Amino acid sequence: MRLGLFGGTFNPLHIGHLRVAEEVREKVRLDTIIFVPSYVPPHKELDCNVSGQQRLEIIQRSIRANPFFEASSYEVERSEPSYSIRTIEHFRSGNHVAPFFILGQDAFNEIATWYEAERLFSLAHFIVMSRPGEEKLNLDQVLGTSSSLYRPSVNGFINVHGNEILFIDVTPFSLSSSQIRSNRKEGKSIRYLVPEEAYEYIMTERIYG
């Protein structure tokens, strides 16, 4: 099974997240993409104090119609800072495969600062999403001396563990979760920025307002 992991605060998940996930799934031929909302992200504070359970519910309502998408409560239920390596280890052992970890170009450029960064690439493939024409740092700049463990492959690089780093161009979206939160605070509509099922939940529960 080719399993994708898409983590993030998802505060909230919006149509841009869903569209790029669908493009990645199709281009990399993934069987499933699991959205994994974080509980307490180590590098940022959550705006609006929205709980992990609420963000998870928004995701679940948003992906119901897509049989290739799933949501996981793994990080939310741990109730402690979310580190990607723990999530990768969990899904790797549970599914007996090296998962494809999906992240944006900006996050990848800073991956050397992540917890146990050097071990990450021995456990998973990485799919780096970027906008067409976006400047990409080379592996030497991102990984330093560890880049010597890689050789070029068709869509990126492959390391001595057989794990790939794939660079995938996705449709650029100017939409952001912070824009949705701002719209709610200012009394502006967020309809069509999130799936209708999520919109109804956010409005009913008065989230972000």
N, C-alpha and C positions, 0 to 999 in steps of 0.2 A: 504494500500500500504506500502511495506517495502522499504523505500527510503534511499539510501546511499549518503553521502556528502563527497567528497574527495577534500580537499583544499590544497593549496600550491602555491609557486611561479611559479612552472612549467616553468622554464627558461632554456631550454624548456622542455615540456612534451616529454618523450621518451618511447621506447618499454617496458622498465622495469615497468614504471608506469601503462601502459596498462595491462600488464600481471598480476601484483599483484591485480589490480582492478578486473580483470576477475575472478581470483581465489577467492577473497573475495565475489564477487557477487554470485558465484556458491556455496560456502561453507555455506554462511549465508542466501542464498535464497532471495537475494534482487531483487526487481522488476526493479529498476533503480538506477544507480549511476550517480550523477551529479558532474562534475569536476568544481571546483570554483577557478579560478586563483585570487590571491590576487592583490590588487592595490599597496599599500605600506605596506609591512609586518613590524610589530612593532619590530621584533627581528633581522632584517638583512637588508642590503642594496642590491639592485639589481645590479648584474654585467652586464656590457655592455649597461646599460641604455635602455633596451628593454621595450617598452610600454606595458601596460596591454592589449591594443587592439591587439597588435601583438602576445602576448602569448595566448590570447583567440583564435585568428585565427588559430594558430598552433594546438590548442586542437580541434577545430571544424573540421579541415581538417583530423585530426588523428582518429576521432571516427565516421566518417560518416557511416562506414560499420557495426557498432555495434548498433543494435536497443535498447540495454539496457543501452547505455551510452548517456549522454547529457552534455552540457556545459552551464554554467551560467555566465552572465556578471554582476551579482549583485555587487560583491566587486569592480570590475573594474570601474563600473559606479558611485559608491559612491565617488570615488576620494578622499579618506581619509584613514588613517591607518585601516587595516583590523583586526577586533577582532572576534574570532570564535563565541563568544556568540551572537553577532549581526546577524551573518549569520545563526546560528542555529535558533534563534527566527524568522527570516524572513521565512525560509523554513518550520518551524513548524507551524506557523500561516497560511501560504499560502496553505499548504497541509493537515492541521488538523491531523498530525501524529507526533510522536516523531521520528526524523530522526536518522539514524545510522551514527555517525561521525567517519570517517576512518582516522587513523593516524599511524605513525610508533612507534616502541617501544621507541626510543630515545626521541621523542617528548612527549610521554605519561609520561616518567620518570620525565619530567620537568613541567608537567601540573599544579602543584601547584603554579607556578609562573605566570600563564596566567591571563589575565584580568577577574575579577569576577569568578575565578576558582571554587569556592564552588557552584555556581549556575549552572554551566555547566551540572553537572550530574543529576540535576532535570529536565532538558529539553530534553536530548537526550541519546540514547544508544551510547556506544563507542566500536569501533572495533580496537583493537590494533594489528597491523601487526608485526610479528617478524620472524627472520630466525630460522629454525630448530636448536635446540641446543643453541640458544642465551640465555644468562643469563637474567632472568626477576626479577625485583625488586618486593617485595610483596606489597600489598596494604598499609600496615602500613608505609612503607618507602616512598611511593608515595603520599598518601593522608593524612597521619598523623591521627589525631583523627577522621576525617571524615570516615575512613575505618570502624568504628563501625556501620555505616548505611548499611553495605553490609552483605549478606550471600552468601555462595557458590551456584553456579548453575552448569549446565552440562558443559558448556564451559568457565566458568569464575565466575562472581559474579553478583548479582542482588541487587538493593538498595530498600529503602522503597518507592520510587516513581514507582517501577516496571521497571526501566531502567537497562539495563545490561552493563557490561564491558566484552567483549568477546576477548579472546586471540587467534589469528589465525596465524598459521605458513604459510608463503608464500615462493615461490621459491626465493632463494637469487640471487641478481643481483649485480655484481661489477660495472655496468654501472651507471654513474651519469650525471646530467645536467652540472656540472662543467667540466667534461671530454669532453662533446660535445662542450662546449664553447671554451675550450682549443684547441681542434682539429681544429675548424674553425679559430682561431687566428693564428695557426701554419700552416694553409694551408692544413691540413689533411682531408681526407674524413670522413663525418658523415653518409654516406649512410648505411642503414640497422640498424642504431642506433635509428633512428626515422622512422615513417611510410613514405612511398614514397610520399604521398600527402604533408606531412609536409616538407619533404626534398626539394621538388620542390619549395615550398613557401619560405623557408629559403634561398635557393640559389638565387632565382629570386630577392628577396628583399634585399639580401646581409646582412642578420641578423647575428650577432656574428662575421662577418668576419673583 
